[in-house]
Amino acid sequence: MCDEEVKTVSVPEAVKILGNGVTLENVHGRIRRGSLEACKNEQGEWRISVADLGRVLDEVEACGSCSNLATSFVIIKYHNHNRIEFALCDECAGKAQLVYRRQGGVLEIVTFPLLGEGWKMP
């Protein structure tokens, strides 16, 4: 049962707070694994600690171009082993690929998902 003194939010509210790329299934998965502090209220609904949401948000990287959740890691490879790296949301990652693909000297553009353990790789 939830402690009435601890401020909590519902799972759908938590999804909204956590931002783009996070789904109900991601949050439920973290609750099951115990990596997100949650409790059931008297009606049997899961409630998530606002303090723990703050901890999770501090761990999650924001997109380098906008304020959304970073879900992709983009690496732009140049000659002589030079490279630049970005943590971006999917939309910004797609835009970055288009922009850098047009530039000279780019050997390869690689994108890796940052999704894992619910939504973010450790």
C-alpha positions in Angstrom: 0.0 0.0 0.0 1.1 3.5 -0.7 2.3 5.8 2.1 -0.1 8.8 2.0 2.7 11.2 2.9 4.7 10.3 -0.2 3.6 12.3 -3.3 2.8 9.9 -6.2 1.4 10.0 -9.7 -0.4 7.4 -11.8 1.4 5.4 -14.5 -0.1 7.4 -17.4 1.0 10.6 -15.6 4.5 9.2 -15.2 4.7 8.4 -18.9 3.8 12.0 -19.7 6.4 13.3 -17.3 9.1 11.0 -18.7 8.4 12.2 -22.2 8.6 11.0 -25.8 9.8 7.4 -26.3 8.5 6.1 -23.0 5.5 3.9 -23.1 3.2 2.3 -20.5 4.9 -1.0 -21.1 8.3 0.6 -20.3 7.1 2.0 -17.0 5.3 -1.3 -16.1 8.5 -3.2 -16.9 10.6 -0.9 -14.6 8.0 -1.4 -11.8 8.2 -5.2 -12.2 12.1 -5.1 -12.2 12.0 -2.8 -9.1 14.0 -0.1 -10.9 11.2 2.4 -10.5 9.7 2.9 -7.0 5.9 2.2 -7.1 3.1 1.1 -4.8 -0.5 0.2 -5.2 -3.2 2.5 -3.8 -6.4 1.3 -2.1 -8.1 0.9 -5.5 -5.3 -1.4 -6.7 -3.8 1.1 -9.1 0.0 1.5 -9.4 1.3 4.9 -8.2 4.8 6.1 -8.8 6.9 8.1 -6.4 7.5 11.7 -7.7 10.9 11.7 -6.0 11.9 8.5 -7.9 10.6 10.0 -11.2 13.0 12.9 -10.5 15.9 10.4 -10.0 15.0 8.6 -13.3 14.8 11.9 -15.1 18.3 12.9 -13.8 19.6 9.6 -15.2 18.1 10.1 -18.7 19.8 12.2 -21.2 17.9 14.9 -23.1 18.1 15.3 -26.9 20.9 17.6 -27.9 18.6 19.5 -30.2 15.3 19.7 -28.4 14.1 18.9 -24.9 12.7 15.4 -25.7 14.1 12.1 -24.4 17.3 11.1 -26.2 16.5 7.7 -27.8 19.3 7.4 -30.4 23.1 7.7 -30.3 24.4 9.1 -33.6 28.0 8.8 -34.7 29.3 10.7 -37.7 32.6 9.2 -38.9 35.2 11.1 -40.9 38.6 10.3 -42.3 41.6 9.8 -39.9 39.3 8.3 -37.3 37.7 11.7 -36.5 34.1 11.5 -35.4 31.4 13.4 -33.6 28.7 11.9 -31.5 25.2 13.0 -30.5 22.5 11.8 -28.1 19.2 12.7 -29.9 15.6 11.9 -30.1 14.5 9.8 -33.1 13.2 12.8 -35.1 16.4 14.9 -34.6 18.6 11.8 -35.3 16.9 11.5 -38.7 17.4 15.1 -39.4 21.1 14.9 -38.4 21.6 11.9 -40.7 20.1 13.9 -43.6 22.3 17.0 -42.9 25.5 15.1 -42.4 25.0 12.8 -45.4 25.1 15.9 -47.7 28.4 17.1 -46.2 31.8 16.1 -47.8 34.3 14.0 -45.9 31.7 11.9 -44.1 32.6 8.2 -44.3 29.8 6.7 -42.4 26.8 7.6 -40.2 25.9 5.1 -37.5 22.9 5.2 -35.2 22.4 3.0 -32.1 19.2 2.9 -30.1 19.5 4.1 -26.4 16.5 2.0 -25.5 17.0 -0.8 -23.1 16.2 -1.6 -19.4 12.8 -0.1 -19.9 14.0 2.9 -22.0 17.6 3.8 -21.3 20.8 1.8 -21.4 22.7 1.9 -18.1 
